[in-house]
Amino acid sequence: MGLEIERKFLVEKRDWSSLAEGKICRQGYLSVLDSTVVRIRIIGDEAFLTVKGPDPGSGRREFEYEIPVKDATEMLVELCEKPVIEKARHRIPYAGHTWEVDVFHGDNEGLVLAEVEVDRTDEVVELPPWVSREVTGDHRYNNTWLVKHPFRTWERTSFP
């Protein structure tokens, strides 16, 4: 059993893009109930089934299992809520952490987020120059929210 503690930031500058190549990522949700999530993700040539528990503010339980890409593809097409999240994920080392920068495509085109996993909720993280405002507690930037409320449908006044 793992514990996921992550912080999330908006990315507005493009000077990070030369630091890492992105892998295409497609993910969908089989179930989203009371903050418990069952997700299917294909990233590159690997696929995963992930179960995440509720986030009480100090991190959330996360269980992740590799599954056959063929099975994941079928689940994304046949079982997951639409639209499926499409993005390019870039993994960038910076100041002792690995940042994941997601450039969204499809219905969420125009959104770029950076996430960093930490070991403790009070851990100090040096921020790269290409991140801007922290949106860790803002549910609008959760992938489960973006499935039902794609970024393209947001009024520009709701996007900082």
Sequence and secondary structure as in RCSB ss.txt:
>XXXX:A:sequence
MGLEIERKFLVEKRDWSSLAEGKICRQGYLSVLDSTVVRIRIIGDEAFLTVKGPDPGSGRREFEYEIPVKDATEM
LVELCEKPVIEKARHRIPYAGHTWEVDVFHGDNEGLVLAEVEVDRTDEVVELPPWVSREVTGDHRYNNTWLVKHP
FRTWERTSFP
>XXXX:A:secstr
 EEE EEEEE   STTGGG  EEEEEEEEEEEETTEEEEEEEETTEEEEEEE    SS EEEEEEEE HHHHHHH
HHHTS SS EEEEEEEEEETTEEEEEEEE GGGTT EEEEEE SSTT      TT  SB TT GGGSHHHHHHS 
GGGS GGG  
